[in-house]
Amino acid sequence: MRKIETPRLIASIAILLGCAGSTHAEFGIPGYELVHTVPLETTLATPDLREPLQVWSEMFDSAKHQIVLGQFYVASQPGAAFEQVIARLAAAGARGVKIRFLMEEKGKFASDMPTIERLKQIPNLEFRYLDYSKLTGNGIIHAKYMVVDASTAYVGSQNFDWRSFAHIHETGLRITDAAVVGQLQNIFEQDWHAQELIAQDKQVAKLNQSVVSTDDRQTSFLLASPNAFNPPGVGDSETELPKLLAAAKSEIRIQLLDYAPLSYGPNHTRPYYPVIDNAIRAALARGVKVKLMVSNWNTEQPAIAYLKSLALLPGMEIRIVTLPQASTGFIPFARVIHSKTMSIDGQLAWIGTSNWSGGYLDMSRNLEIVLRNEKMAQRIADLHQQTWDSAYAQPIDVMKAYPKPVKGKE
């Protein structure tokens, strides 16, 4: 019989009772509101968390002076609820709000070009592409974020994509913490300026020649990658993640799209990238329990071999989540868990934009928020537990030959 975790059960009941009958449920701590997308037609539910459709729309409606967005790609379709978000953004531009939209150039392959053209037609909106590999040699803008009037920001796993608002498990934060909002604005300005320099065939100077240290004793702080192009005061994600894992005492809960100690090299090679994997194995070696939950997209080779290897270690549990297809039929690049979250010892929460493999924390623009707050850490742990206990999550089978996952086409 599975042990009932009483504190979590009580917390879950309190959450449900607290938001019964409410159409405007919110969960947050000072400066941060947790925002979540529950995939349609699943048994998962988060009634105490607002959806990004509401939050993004409110943010655009409140804009008075400027909106900046950094995104990997853009996609919508007629009839999608996400059309409301684009309409609110267009309304902001029409009333004179200055909008700057920076998208990864390689994101064109995943984008809906008619939607990009519609964005370009919004009054007062300037749209630019940035090839981030021109800065790091092999990286992308993978961060998904926005800042409104330099006072409110959003960071999360949600792409500027209709599927992220309806058919994908996503988690993000609405942020009013002035220090972090200011840093996010600075990151955007850095990348916007880099695009200008690259367009003029000029070099983009590195901002940091060595790792930027972070005061990780703070109750909240922003991490970003790559370190070389982080503005002053912004910590390095690749350095801090292993440090946080090294400080864990009892339990680490992780939810990701995919995990692999591999990077992306030339000619489709996958060079070894042990940074995160070493930190997790070290935590296990000193007795920390680790519960890693990944999507079924993570079952392709060679990543699945490394997951099976990790699963053999004492204290390690891995579950693979497969969401059912929509009743309307197959939706490319959807019906998957995409959240990037971590809870450590029920005391620290990590909500970010990066996958945990090489190329993300070292070469690409990504953002991670760290909150030393028991309330937020417990809510992230409960969010993890809900999917972990669902029928969609199955323990990894080290003897199974997993089929190649279907992502973009049937």
N, C-alpha and C positions, 0 to 999 in steps of 0.2 A: 504494500500500500504506500502511495506517495505521501510523504510528510506534508501536512498543511502548514504553510508558513503564516502563522497567526497575525503578525504585524502587517504583512502585505494584504491579507484578507480583510482585516479591519480597515486598512487604508483604502482599499478598493471599494468597500461598502460605503465608506464615508464620502468618497468621490461621487459615487452614483447617487447617494441621497442628497448631496449638496447641490447637484445640478439637475435634479429631477424637475421637470417642467420648465427648465430654462432654455431659451433659444439663444442665449448670449453667454454661454459658459466660457470661462477663462481659467487657465491655470498658469501661475507665474510666481516670480519672486521680484523684489524691487529691481527694476531695470531690464527684466527679461520675461517674456511670455512664451511658453512652449506652444508650438503650432504643429498640427499633425494632419496628414492625409490618410484616411482609411480607404483601402481599395474597395470599390463598389462590389456588391454581391459576395462579400465575405462575412464571416461571423465575428470579425474583429470590430471593436467599438471603443471610442474614446470620447464620451459625452462631455468630459470636462475640458477638452481641448478644442479651440477654434480651428477652423480650416483655413488654409492660405487664401482661398477664394475670397473669403470675408476680410481677412487681414490685409491682403495686398490691395483690395479695392478701397478699403478705408484709408490706407496709406496714400494712395494716389489721390483720393478725394480731399485729403487734408493738405496736400502740397500747395504751397503759396509761391515759392520762388524757384526751386530746382529739384530735379530727380536725377539720380545717376544710377545706372544699372550695369553690372558686369555679369555676363552670361556665357555659357558654353555654346548653346544653340537656341533656335526659336522654332516653335511649331504650334499651329492651331488648326482647327477645321470648323466649317460651318455647323452651327448647332451645339457646339461644345460649351459647357459652362464657363470654360476659360475665356470665351469671347467677351464675357463681362469685364475681365481684367483688362483686356486690350481696349475696350470701350472707355473704361475709367482713365486709363493712361492717355487716350486720345482727348478726353474731356479736359484733362489737366493741361495738355499742350494747347488746346483751343482757348483756354482762359489765360494763357500767357506764361505758364510755368515752363522754364527752360529744362529740356530733357536731353541728357547725353546717354547713349546706349552703346556699350563696348562689347563686341562679341568675338569669340575665338574664330579666326579665319577657317581653321579646319572643321569647325562646327557646321560649315555649310553642308557637309555630307548628310548630316542628321536633320537639317532644317527644312522647313516648308517655305520655299522661296516666295510664294505669294504673300505669306504672312510677313516676311521681311520687307517686302515692297510696301505693304500696308503701313508698317511701322515708319518707314521712311517718309511716308506722306503725311504723318501727324505733324501739325503745326508746331514749330519751335523744338522739334526733335532732330538731333544730329546723331546719325548712325555711323559707326566705324567698325571695321574689322581689324583685329590685331593677331598676327601670326606669332604666338608666344615662343615658338621654337627659335625665332630670330634672337631672342634674349638668352635662352638656355641651351640651345642646340637640339633639344628633343623634349619639348613640353607644350602644354596647352593652357588656356584659361579654362580651368575646370570648376572654379568657384562659381557659386550662384548667390548673388547678393544685390542689394539695392540700398541707397541712402536717400532719404527725403528731407529736404531743407536742413541738411547737416544736423538733424536732431533726432531722427528715428531711422532705424536700419532693419534689414532683414538678412539673415544668413541661414542657409539650410540646404537640404539635399534636393529640394524641388528645382528642376530646370524650368525655363520659360516655355513650358510645354503642356498642352491640354491633358496629356496622359498623366502627368505628375500631379494633377489636381483631381483625378478620378480613378485611375487604374493602377497606381503604384503606391507602395507603402513609403511615405516620406515624413521627415521630421525636420523642423527648423525653429528659429527663434526670432521673435520681434524684439528689437533692442532699443531701449531708451537710455541706457548707461552712457552718459556723455563722453567719457574717456574712450570707450570702445567705438562708439559711433564716429568720433573724430578720427580714430585710427583707420576705420573702414573708408572714410572719405579720403584720407591721405593715400591709402592703397589705390583707390580708384584714380586719383589725380596722378599718381606715379605711373600707372599703366596707360592712362590717357596720353600723358606726355611721351611715354615710350613709343606709343603708336605714331605720334607726330614725328619723332626723330627717325623711326624706321621708314616712314613714308618719304623722308628726305634723304634716305640712304646714309643716315648718320648712326654712329655707335651709341648704344645706351649704356652709360657708365654704371657699374655696379655700385650699390649704396653701401654694401658691407663686404669687406674682405675676409672677415672672420665671423664666427657664430655669434649672434646677438643673444646675450644671456637674458633670462626672464626671471623676474621675481615671482616664482610659482607659489609663494605663500599668500598671494593676493586672493581675495574672495572671488574675483572674476577677472579674466584676462583673455586677450585675443592672441592667437597664434596664426602664423601664415607661412606660406612657402611660395617661391623659393627664398631662402635666407638672403641671397645676394641682392634681391630687389625688394626687401621689406623696408618700409620707412622707419625712422627712428622710433624706438619704444615698442616695436612689434616683435614678439618672440618667434623663434624658429620652430616650426612644427616638428621637423624631423629630429631635432635634438630633445624637445620636451616630451614627446610621446614616450620614448623609452624611459625617461626619468620618472614620469608618472607611473608607468607600469612597475618600475623598480621600487616605488614607494608603497605599492599595494601590500596589504597585510593579510587579507582573508579571501576576498572574492572580486573577480573582474567579470563583468558582463559586457559583451560586445555584439553589436549588430551591424552588418555590412552587406553591400551588394556582393563583393568578392574579396578574397584574401589570398595572397600568395607571396612568398619570399622571392619574387622574380620581378625584373624590370622589363623594359621594352627596348630592344637593341635593333641594329640594322638588319635588313633582310629577314624580318620576322623572327629574330632570335629573342630568347628570354634570359638575359644575364641574371645571375644570382644576386639577390638583394636581401641580406639577412638582418637588416637593422631592427625591424619590428619583431620578426620571428625569434631572434636571439633574446629579446626582452621578454617575450611571452614564455619561452622555454626556461629562462632564468627564474621567472616568477613561479612557475610550476615546480621547479627544483627546490624552492624554499617553502613549498607547501601551500601556495596560493591556489585556490580553485578558479578555473577559468571556464566560462560558458560562452562559446563563440557560435553565433548564428549567422549563416550566410544564405544567399539566394541560390536557387538551382542553376543559375548561370555560372556558378563557381565550380560546376562539376566537369568542365571540359579539361582536357589535357593541355599542359602538364600540371596545372594548378591542383587538380584533384589528388594527385600523388602526394603533394606536400600536405594537403589537408589530412589525408589518411595517416601520414607519418606523425603529424601533430596529435591526432586523435588517440594514438597508442600510449601517450604519456600519462602517468598517474595524475589525477586531478583535472584532466582536460575532458571537456564535453563539447561536441560539435553537433549542431543540428542544421539540416539543409531544408530551406523553406520553398515549397512549390505552391503557388497560388493557382486556383482554378481559372480556366479561361472564361472570358466574359460570355454571357448568353448570346450576345450579338455576333460572336465569332472571334477569330484570331485577331489580336491587335498587335502589330509589330512593336517591339521594344517596350512592352508593357506587361502588366500582371506579374509583378516582381517586387521583392522588398529592396528598397534603394536607400533607406535611412542609414546614416553613419553615426552611430551613437555608442557611448561607453559609460558605464557606471562602475566606480571603484569603491569597494567597502561601504557602499551606501552613503558615502560622504562627498564624492566628487562626480560631477557630470561632464561629459564631453559630447558636444554636438557640432558636427562639421560637414564638410563638403568632399573630403578626400576618401578615395578607396585606399585600402591598406596594402599597397604593393609599390614596387619601384616605379619611378616616373611621376608619382603624385606629390609626395612630401619633399622631394628633392629637386624636381625639374619644372613642375607646373604650379600655376597660381591656384592655391587652395586656401581655405579659411577654416579655423576651428575655434570654438568658444569653450573655455574651461570655467566651470562654476564650482567653487568649493561651498556647496550648499546642500545640507542633508535633504531638504524638501525636494529640490530639483533632482538630486541624485536618486532618491527613492522613486520619484515619478518615472525617471528613465528606466530604472530597474523594473518597475511594474509594467511599463510599456514592453520591455523585453520579455518579461514573464508571460504576458498575454499571448504573444505569438509563439513563444517557446512551448507553451502548453497546448496550443491549438492543433487541430488535425493536419494543418499545413506543414508543420515542422516534424521532421523525422531524423532520428540519430543517424549519423554517417555510418555506412556499412563498409568497412575496410576491405571486405572480400568482393564487393559488388563492382561490376564493370559498368559504370554509369554511361548512358548514351550522351552524345553531344547535345547540349541544350539548344532549343530552337528560340532564337531571339528576334531576328528581323523578318523572317518569312516562314511559311509553313513547310 
